[in-house]
Amino acid sequence: MEAHKIDRVSVIENMQYKKYSDLNAIELDILANYDTDLNVCCKCDVVVDSFTEMYWQGDSIDTWHECMKGYEALCDDCFKEVSDENNRL
């Protein structure tokens, strides 16, 4: 079944919180080719909402997170984990 012939909204809802490696071909196509507001955590590989459940590494002093070295985007849980690890050092 092709992505344009299915209910993308329900597919998008069902793929949130799945591991990227567990997405099927239709879900991968939708994630890559449609505006879903979803993205993948660079640490745990889980699909989450880009705007409300992710931290992004920025280039400016206001958006640079020292604890995120080596990561472009982290979900809330992974950001907390690397932040806590960084604070222990």
C-alpha positions in Angstrom: 0.0 0.0 0.0 1.4 3.4 -0.9 1.6 6.2 1.6 -0.7 8.6 -0.4 -3.5 5.9 -0.2 -3.6 5.5 3.5 -4.7 7.5 6.5 -1.5 9.4 7.2 -2.8 10.9 10.4 -3.4 7.5 12.1 0.0 6.2 10.8 1.7 9.3 12.3 -0.1 8.8 15.6 0.9 5.2 15.7 4.6 5.7 14.9 5.2 8.2 17.7 7.4 6.6 20.5 8.5 3.7 18.2 12.1 3.1 17.6 13.2 4.3 14.2 14.5 0.9 13.4 11.1 -0.6 14.0 9.2 1.6 11.5 7.8 -0.1 8.5 8.3 1.1 4.9 5.1 3.2 4.9 6.1 4.9 8.2 9.6 5.6 6.9 8.2 7.1 3.7 5.8 9.3 5.7 8.5 10.4 8.1 10.9 11.3 5.3 8.5 12.8 2.8 5.7 14.5 4.7 5.5 17.2 7.4 4.8 15.1 10.5 6.3 17.3 13.2 8.1 14.1 14.3 11.9 13.5 14.5 14.2 10.8 15.8 16.3 11.1 19.0 20.0 10.7 18.1 20.7 8.8 21.3 17.8 6.3 21.8 16.4 6.2 18.2 12.8 6.9 19.3 10.4 9.0 17.2 9.0 12.0 19.1 7.4 15.3 18.5 10.1 17.7 17.2 8.7 20.8 18.9 7.5 19.6 22.4 9.7 16.6 23.1 13.1 17.4 21.8 16.1 19.5 22.5 18.2 20.7 19.5 21.8 21.5 19.6 22.2 25.1 18.3 25.1 27.1 17.0 24.6 30.2 19.2 25.4 30.6 22.8 21.7 30.7 23.6 21.0 27.3 22.0 24.3 25.5 22.7 24.0 22.7 25.3 27.4 21.5 26.6 25.9 18.1 27.6 24.8 17.5 24.0 28.2 17.3 22.4 28.0 14.7 19.7 24.2 14.9 19.4 22.1 17.0 17.1 18.8 16.3 18.7 17.8 14.5 21.9 14.4 13.5 23.3 13.4 14.9 26.7 14.4 11.7 28.5 17.8 11.4 26.8 18.5 15.1 27.4 17.8 14.7 31.1 20.1 11.6 31.1 23.1 13.4 29.4 22.5 16.5 31.4 22.5 14.6 34.7 25.7 12.8 33.6 27.3 16.1 32.7 26.4 17.6 36.1 28.1 14.7 37.9 31.4 15.4 36.2 
